[in-house]
Structures are given as structure tokens and as C-alpha cells.
Amino acid sequence: MQHEHPTDSNLFPQTINPSKRLLTIGGIALAVSLVGLYLDADQFFHSYIVSFSFIASVSLGALFLVMLHHITRSHWGVTFRRIPETLMRNILWVALMFVPVVFGMYQLYHWTHADAVATDALLQGKAPYLNTPFFLVRQVLYFGVWGFLAWKLYANSLELDRTGDWGIESRQRTISAPGIFVFGFTVAFASFDWLMSLDPHWFSTMFGVYYFAMSFQATLAAIVLIGLWLRGKGLLVNTIKHPHYNDLGKLMFGFTVFYAYIAFSQFFLIYYANIPEETLWFHHRLEGGWEYVTYGLLLGRFVLPFFVLLPMANKSNLTILKWTAAWILFIHFVEQFWIVMPNRGILNPEFHHIHFSWMDATLAVALVGIALGLFFRQFSRHGMVAVNDPRYTESLNKH
């Protein structure tokens, strides 16, 4: 059996590095989108937060996976761990991507309108939490926590590569154990702030878990696609093997079920409680053409990947796994769109029916292109595999 070693074979070839092309494509798409900011700022910021929440969710899911890996001391994911490590490292850039959301708060969040709060008792009751200064403080806290965790775990991983000091693994667990606890709270509250408060009359105590479940499923899909892209370039073929992809397929299947359980539980609890402030959120997504997206999510986010990934053989079939992962990422983006866009129809009858804009596409290309470009730029700077990890050989010999 041919093994990868910490030699040049562990370095990403600059000849195939797509980071410059991706950053160029993303920059051009962003420049085109800025024309839309001038033409229709409301549409721009709604389209922007769809793509932002999509990008942020993948990086956050990667951070969770890396911390979970260290806490459980698992060996199976060592060979591909540098992929989620680099994805979580993008959180530092995601923080910069949040800046346009700050400038678009008035267009996005109805609770920033003083005249609306003055005449709405419910918004007045939520004002101690939903106010601009406290909102901004919370964002600094969220990104500060995530950025520190991502930076420290990534830096320690690189230090282990350089020094071979296995004691660093103990430090990784020391960071990850409390980190994963804080992560759970901050992600839940961030999802409340970014997405749930777009309709400030609506509330769901399950929304944080709902956002996490869909995010982690999407992260697993992103890792599969990046790994298979590398494999198609002849990289890490003998390092990330079929058993590793099989395990990733099992996790994708498991979180497909977990996501469906959380999403249905959220709907069912709201359905039988029948509180107007809660039910209206789903009512708006079951009319005006949105009902087709709603039922499409049921089929595309759960039924299709469930039955495709159910057979054991399909989890090891790299072609099926690739297309299923691509579909999960696509439908994840559609779900972000479905969460955000119907809120525009609450105040503006023009958007009561489903509506698409060219900015939905250009901003998606912009943010995905930039995020991927930054990923490959960082990924190419260091070894593609944590070869000095104490469980590397065990992971490499996985059957």
C-alpha cells in the first residue's frame, strides 16, 4: 500500500490552485451586484443575507466538526481534517462579510424602525433584546468567540505538523471541550439574530437547533465535494480513501434524518399550539407560490437524500456521493432563500408572491467564489494532511 508522507506530496500544487480564478470571479460578481445596491437596496441586502447565512453555516459546521473530532479523540477523520480546519479558518473572513449586513439593518430588520416599535406592543416588549447597539455587541461576541476558537485550533494543528509534539493534542481537547459548549449557545443566538428576527413577531425556541442541523449537513457535503475534487486532481488518493468517504456518507445520512426530525418538530409544535404569531410564519410560506418551495424542501432536503443514501453501497459510491453532496448544498441555499425572502411580503404586498432577482444569483456567485478562493489560498499554504497527528497512521490504515 502506498502511503502519503510529510514530503512535497503533502503540499497543494500551485499549478492547479484555483484561488485566483475563484477570487476574480467572486470579485466581478460582487461588482455587478453593487449596481443592484444602487438600483434596489432592499433587494440587495435580502439577497446578500441569504448568501451570507449560507457561507457562514458551512464554516460554523466545520468548526463544530473539528472540535467534536478532538473531544472524541477519533482517528477516522484525521486524513481529511485539514479540509474542515481550513473551512473553519474562513470564519475570520466571514466576520468581514457580515459588515454589509450591518449597513443594511434598516432594510432587513423591521425592529430597527423606531416608528414601527412605537406603535407595536410586541416589538416594544422585545426592544431590550432587539435594538441596534445590543445587536452589534452580540455580533462582536459571536465572531470573537468563533474567530478565537478557529484561529487557535488551526494554529495548534499547524504547530503539531511542525514540531510533532503530541502534547498539543491535549491542548486541542482543552480548547474544544468548553468551546463546543459556548459554540452551541452562540450559534443558536446568532441564528435568532440573523434570520429569525427578520420577522420580529415570530419566535421558535427550536430555530437554533434547526439552523445547526441544516448547517452541519451542508458542511459534510462541502467536505465531500472538496475531497472528491482533490481526488479528481490526483491528490490524496491514497490518503482519503473509500472508507473515509463511506463514513462521511453515513454522517450525511444521519444528519439528513436529524434535520428532518428537528424541522418537522418545529413545524408540528407550532401547528398544534396554533398561536397566531407563530403560525403566520408558516402560513406565509404556504401561499403565493412559496408552497411549491415548501413542499420541494420536504422532498429535496429529506426524502431524496434519505432514499439515495439509505443503501450501504451508495455511501461508498463516489459518483453518487458527489452528486448527493452537490444537491444538499444547492437545497441548503434554497432553504436559506425560503427562510429570508417571504418576510419581504409581510410589509410590502408587491412581494406577497414568490419573487426572484438577478441579485440572488450574482451575490451567491460572489460570496461562494470569494469564500472558495480564500479557502484554497489558505489550503495551499500548508500541508493538506496533519501527518504528525498521533492517530494519523491509524486513520490512514482505516478499512
C-alpha positions as CSV (number, residue, x, y, z in Angstrom):
1,M,0.0,0.0,0.0
2,Q,1.3,3.4,-1.0
3,H,1.2,5.9,1.9
4,E,1.4,9.7,1.9
5,H,4.4,11.1,3.9
6,P,5.3,14.7,5.0
7,T,7.1,15.4,1.8
8,D,6.2,17.5,-1.2
9,S,3.4,15.1,-1.9
10,N,1.6,16.7,1.1
11,L,1.7,20.1,-0.5
12,F,-1.0,21.5,-2.7
13,P,0.4,22.0,-6.2
14,Q,0.3,25.7,-7.1
15,T,-0.2,24.8,-10.8
16,I,-3.8,23.7,-10.1
17,N,-4.6,26.3,-7.3
18,P,-7.9,27.8,-8.3
19,S,-7.9,30.5,-5.7
20,K,-7.0,33.4,-8.1
21,R,-9.7,32.4,-10.6
22,L,-12.3,32.0,-7.9
23,L,-11.5,35.3,-6.2
24,T,-11.6,37.0,-9.6
25,I,-15.0,35.5,-10.4
26,G,-16.3,36.4,-7.0
27,G,-15.0,40.0,-7.3
28,I,-16.6,40.5,-10.7
29,A,-19.9,39.1,-9.5
30,L,-19.7,41.4,-6.4
31,A,-19.0,44.4,-8.6
32,V,-22.1,43.6,-10.7
33,S,-24.1,43.1,-7.6
34,L,-23.1,46.6,-6.3
35,V,-25.0,48.0,-9.3
36,G,-28.1,46.4,-7.8
37,L,-27.3,48.1,-4.4
38,Y,-27.8,51.4,-6.2
39,L,-30.9,50.3,-8.1
40,D,-32.7,48.4,-5.3
41,A,-31.0,48.4,-1.8
42,D,-33.8,46.4,-0.2
43,Q,-33.4,43.6,-2.7
44,F,-29.6,43.7,-2.5
45,F,-29.5,43.3,1.3
46,H,-32.1,40.5,1.4
47,S,-30.2,38.6,-1.4
48,Y,-27.0,39.3,0.5
49,I,-28.1,37.8,3.8
50,V,-29.2,34.7,2.0
51,S,-25.7,34.1,0.7
52,F,-24.1,35.2,3.9
53,S,-26.0,32.8,6.0
54,F,-25.2,30.0,3.6
55,I,-21.4,30.7,3.7
56,A,-21.4,31.2,7.5
57,S,-23.3,28.0,8.1
58,V,-20.6,25.9,6.3
59,S,-17.7,27.5,8.2
60,L,-19.6,27.1,11.5
61,G,-20.4,23.5,10.8
62,A,-16.7,22.9,10.1
63,L,-15.7,24.4,13.4
64,F,-18.1,22.1,15.2
65,L,-16.8,19.0,13.4
66,V,-13.1,19.8,14.3
67,M,-14.0,20.4,18.0
68,L,-16.0,17.2,18.0
69,H,-13.1,15.3,16.5
70,H,-10.7,16.5,19.2
71,I,-13.1,15.8,22.1
72,T,-13.8,12.3,21.0
73,R,-10.2,11.6,20.0
74,S,-11.5,9.9,16.9
75,H,-9.0,8.6,14.3
76,W,-11.2,8.1,11.3
77,G,-11.2,11.8,10.2
78,V,-7.5,12.7,10.7
79,T,-6.6,12.2,7.0
80,F,-9.2,14.8,5.8
81,R,-9.3,17.0,8.9
82,R,-7.3,19.8,7.2
83,I,-10.3,20.4,4.9
84,P,-12.7,21.4,7.8
85,E,-9.9,23.1,9.6
86,T,-9.4,25.4,6.6
87,L,-13.1,25.9,6.2
88,M,-13.5,27.0,9.9
89,R,-10.4,29.3,9.4
90,N,-12.7,31.2,6.9
91,I,-14.8,32.4,9.9
92,L,-12.3,35.3,10.2
93,W,-13.3,36.3,6.7
94,V,-17.0,35.6,7.3
95,A,-16.8,38.3,10.0
96,L,-15.8,40.8,7.4
97,M,-18.6,39.5,5.1
98,F,-21.0,40.5,7.9
99,V,-20.2,44.2,7.6
100,P,-22.7,44.8,4.7
101,V,-25.4,43.3,6.9
102,V,-24.7,46.0,9.5
103,F,-25.2,48.7,6.8
104,G,-28.4,47.0,5.6
105,M,-30.0,46.6,9.0
106,Y,-32.7,49.2,8.3
107,Q,-33.7,47.4,5.1
108,L,-33.6,43.9,6.7
109,Y,-34.9,44.3,10.2
110,H,-38.3,45.9,10.9
111,W,-37.4,46.2,14.6
112,T,-34.8,48.9,13.7
113,H,-37.7,51.2,12.6
114,A,-38.4,53.5,15.6
115,D,-41.9,54.4,14.2
116,A,-42.8,50.7,14.0
117,V,-41.7,49.9,17.5
118,A,-43.6,52.9,18.9
119,T,-46.9,51.5,17.6
120,D,-46.3,47.8,18.2
121,A,-46.6,46.4,21.8
122,L,-44.9,43.2,20.9
123,L,-41.8,44.9,19.4
124,Q,-41.7,47.2,22.5
125,G,-41.6,44.0,24.6
126,K,-38.7,42.7,22.6
127,A,-36.9,46.0,22.5
128,P,-34.5,45.2,25.4
129,Y,-33.0,42.5,23.2
130,L,-33.9,43.7,19.6
131,N,-32.1,47.0,19.5
132,T,-29.2,48.1,17.3
133,P,-26.5,48.7,20.0
134,F,-27.1,45.3,21.7
135,F,-27.3,43.6,18.3
136,L,-23.9,44.9,17.3
137,V,-22.4,43.9,20.6
138,R,-23.7,40.4,20.2
139,Q,-22.2,40.1,16.7
140,V,-18.8,41.1,18.1
141,L,-19.1,38.5,20.8
142,Y,-20.2,35.8,18.4
143,F,-17.4,36.4,15.9
144,G,-14.9,36.9,18.6
145,V,-15.6,33.5,20.1
146,W,-15.7,31.7,16.8
147,G,-12.7,33.5,15.5
148,F,-10.6,32.7,18.6
149,L,-11.6,29.0,18.5
150,A,-10.9,28.6,14.8
151,W,-7.6,30.5,14.9
152,K,-6.3,28.6,18.0
153,L,-7.3,25.2,16.8
154,Y,-5.9,25.8,13.4
155,A,-2.6,27.3,14.7
156,N,-2.2,24.3,17.1
157,S,-2.7,21.9,14.2
158,L,0.0,23.6,12.2
159,E,2.3,23.6,15.2
160,L,1.8,19.8,15.6
161,D,2.8,19.5,11.9
162,R,6.0,21.4,12.5
163,T,7.1,20.0,15.9
164,G,5.5,16.6,16.2
165,D,4.7,17.4,19.8
166,W,1.8,15.0,20.7
167,G,1.1,17.1,23.8
168,I,-0.6,19.6,21.5
169,E,-3.5,17.1,21.1
170,S,-4.2,17.6,24.8
171,R,-4.3,21.3,24.3
172,Q,-6.8,20.9,21.5
173,R,-9.2,19.0,23.7
174,T,-8.8,21.6,26.5
175,I,-9.9,24.2,24.0
176,S,-12.6,22.1,22.3
177,A,-14.4,20.9,25.4
178,P,-15.6,24.3,26.7
179,G,-15.5,25.6,23.1
180,I,-18.2,23.3,21.8
181,F,-20.5,24.3,24.8
182,V,-20.1,28.0,24.0
183,F,-20.4,27.3,20.3
184,G,-23.9,25.8,20.8
185,F,-25.2,28.9,22.6
186,T,-23.6,31.4,20.2
187,V,-24.8,29.7,17.1
188,A,-28.3,29.5,18.4
189,F,-28.4,33.2,19.3
190,A,-26.7,34.2,16.0
191,S,-29.4,32.3,14.1
192,F,-32.1,34.2,16.1
193,D,-30.4,37.5,15.3
194,W,-29.6,36.9,11.6
195,L,-32.7,35.1,10.4
196,M,-35.4,34.7,13.0
197,S,-35.6,38.4,13.8
198,L,-36.3,39.2,10.1
199,D,-39.8,38.6,11.2
200,P,-39.7,40.0,14.8
201,H,-43.2,38.9,15.6
202,W,-42.2,35.2,15.1
203,F,-40.4,33.1,17.6
204,S,-39.3,29.5,17.8
205,T,-37.1,28.0,20.6
206,M,-36.1,25.3,18.2
207,F,-34.7,27.6,15.5
208,G,-31.1,27.5,16.8
209,V,-31.0,23.7,16.6
210,Y,-32.8,23.8,13.2
211,Y,-30.1,26.1,11.8
212,F,-27.3,24.0,13.3
213,A,-28.8,20.8,11.8
214,M,-29.0,22.1,8.3
215,S,-25.6,23.8,8.6
216,F,-23.8,20.6,9.7
217,Q,-25.4,18.6,6.9
218,A,-24.2,21.2,4.4
219,T,-20.7,21.2,5.9
220,L,-20.4,17.4,5.5
221,A,-21.5,17.8,1.8
222,A,-18.9,20.6,1.3
223,I,-16.1,18.4,2.7
224,V,-17.1,15.5,0.4
225,L,-17.1,17.8,-2.7
226,I,-13.7,19.3,-1.9
227,G,-12.2,15.9,-1.1
228,L,-13.5,14.5,-4.3
229,W,-12.3,17.5,-6.3
230,L,-8.8,16.9,-4.9
231,R,-9.1,13.2,-5.7
232,G,-10.0,14.1,-9.3
233,K,-6.8,16.1,-9.5
234,G,-4.8,13.0,-8.3
235,L,-4.3,14.4,-4.8
236,L,-4.7,12.4,-1.5
237,V,-6.0,9.4,-3.4
238,N,-4.2,7.0,-1.1
239,T,-4.9,9.2,2.0
240,I,-8.6,9.9,1.9
241,K,-9.9,6.5,0.9
242,H,-13.3,4.9,0.3
243,P,-13.8,4.1,4.0
244,H,-13.4,7.7,4.9
245,Y,-16.0,8.8,2.3
246,N,-18.2,6.0,3.5
247,D,-18.2,7.4,7.0
248,L,-18.9,10.9,5.6
249,G,-21.8,9.4,3.7
250,K,-23.1,7.8,6.9
251,L,-22.9,11.2,8.7
252,M,-24.7,12.9,5.8
253,F,-27.4,10.3,6.0
254,G,-27.6,10.6,9.8
255,F,-27.9,14.4,9.7
256,T,-30.5,14.2,6.9
257,V,-32.7,12.3,9.4
258,F,-31.7,14.6,12.3
259,Y,-32.5,17.7,10.2
260,A,-35.9,16.3,9.2
261,Y,-36.7,15.4,12.8
262,I,-35.9,19.0,14.0
263,A,-37.6,20.7,11.1
264,F,-40.8,18.6,11.5
265,S,-40.8,19.0,15.3
266,Q,-40.6,22.8,14.9
267,F,-43.5,22.8,12.4
268,F,-45.6,20.4,14.5
269,L,-45.2,22.2,17.8
270,I,-46.2,25.5,16.1
271,Y,-49.1,23.7,14.3
272,Y,-50.8,22.3,17.3
273,A,-50.1,25.2,19.6
274,N,-51.9,27.4,17.0
275,I,-50.6,30.7,18.3
276,P,-51.1,33.4,15.6
277,E,-47.7,35.0,16.0
278,E,-46.1,31.6,15.3
279,T,-48.4,30.1,12.7
280,L,-48.2,33.1,10.4
281,W,-44.6,32.4,9.6
282,F,-45.5,29.1,8.1
283,H,-48.7,30.5,6.6
284,H,-46.7,33.0,4.5
285,R,-44.7,30.0,3.2
286,L,-47.7,28.1,2.2
287,E,-49.2,30.7,-0.2
288,G,-48.2,33.0,-3.0
289,G,-46.2,30.3,-4.8
290,W,-44.0,29.6,-1.7
291,E,-45.9,26.4,-1.1
292,Y,-44.1,24.8,-4.0
293,V,-40.7,25.7,-2.4
294,T,-42.0,24.4,1.0
295,Y,-43.0,21.0,-0.4
296,G,-39.9,21.0,-2.6
297,L,-37.8,21.3,0.5
298,L,-39.6,18.4,2.1
299,L,-38.8,16.2,-0.9
300,G,-35.4,17.6,-1.8
301,R,-33.9,18.2,1.7
302,F,-35.1,14.9,3.3
303,V,-36.9,12.4,1.0
304,L,-34.4,12.4,-1.9
305,P,-31.1,12.3,0.1
306,F,-32.7,9.8,2.6
307,F,-33.5,7.2,0.0
308,V,-30.3,7.8,-2.1
309,L,-28.1,7.4,0.9
310,L,-30.1,4.6,2.6
311,P,-28.4,1.7,0.7
312,M,-24.9,0.9,2.2
313,A,-23.4,0.6,-1.3
314,N,-24.4,4.2,-2.2
315,K,-22.4,5.6,0.7
316,S,-19.3,4.2,-0.9
317,N,-20.1,5.0,-4.5
318,L,-18.1,8.2,-5.0
319,T,-20.2,9.3,-8.0
320,I,-23.5,9.0,-6.1
321,L,-21.9,10.6,-3.1
322,K,-20.6,13.6,-5.1
323,W,-23.9,14.4,-6.7
324,T,-25.8,13.9,-3.5
325,A,-23.5,16.3,-1.7
326,A,-23.9,18.8,-4.5
327,W,-27.6,18.5,-4.3
328,I,-27.6,19.0,-0.5
329,L,-25.6,22.2,-0.8
330,F,-27.9,23.5,-3.5
331,I,-31.1,22.7,-1.5
332,H,-29.4,24.2,1.6
333,F,-29.1,27.5,-0.3
334,V,-32.7,27.3,-1.4
335,E,-33.7,26.8,2.2
336,Q,-31.8,30.0,3.2
337,F,-33.7,31.8,0.5
338,W,-37.0,30.3,1.7
339,I,-36.3,31.5,5.3
340,V,-35.4,35.0,4.3
341,M,-37.4,36.2,1.3
342,P,-41.1,35.6,2.3
343,N,-40.5,38.2,5.1
344,R,-40.5,40.9,2.5
345,G,-44.1,40.3,1.7
346,I,-45.2,41.0,5.3
347,L,-44.8,44.7,4.8
348,N,-44.8,45.0,1.1
349,P,-47.7,43.5,-0.8
350,E,-45.6,43.6,-4.0
351,F,-43.6,40.7,-2.6
352,H,-46.5,38.6,-1.3
353,H,-45.9,36.2,-4.1
354,I,-42.6,34.4,-4.7
355,H,-40.1,36.7,-6.3
356,F,-36.6,36.1,-7.8
357,S,-34.0,38.7,-8.6
358,W,-30.8,38.6,-10.6
359,M,-29.0,39.7,-7.4
360,D,-29.9,36.4,-5.8
361,A,-27.6,34.7,-8.4
362,T,-24.8,37.3,-8.6
363,L,-24.4,37.6,-4.8
364,A,-24.4,33.8,-4.5
365,V,-21.6,33.6,-7.1
366,A,-19.8,36.5,-5.4
367,L,-19.8,35.1,-1.9
368,V,-19.3,31.5,-2.8
369,G,-16.5,32.4,-5.2
370,I,-14.7,34.6,-2.6
371,A,-15.2,32.0,0.2
372,L,-13.8,29.2,-2.0
373,G,-11.0,31.4,-3.3
374,L,-10.0,32.2,0.3
375,F,-10.3,28.5,1.3
376,F,-7.9,27.4,-1.5
377,R,-5.5,30.2,-0.8
378,Q,-5.2,29.2,2.8
379,F,-5.3,25.4,2.0
380,S,-2.3,25.8,-0.4
381,R,-0.1,27.4,2.2
382,H,0.3,24.4,4.5
383,G,0.2,20.6,4.3
384,M,-3.0,19.1,3.1
385,V,-2.9,16.4,5.8
386,A,-2.0,16.6,9.5
387,V,0.7,14.0,9.1
388,N,2.2,14.3,12.6
389,D,-1.1,13.7,14.3
390,P,-0.7,10.7,16.7
391,R,-3.7,8.9,15.1
392,Y,-2.6,9.6,11.5
393,T,-1.4,6.1,10.8
394,E,-4.5,4.6,12.3
395,S,-6.6,6.8,10.1
396,L,-4.5,6.1,7.0
397,N,-5.0,2.3,7.5
398,K,-8.7,2.5,8.0
399,H,-10.7,-0.3,6.4
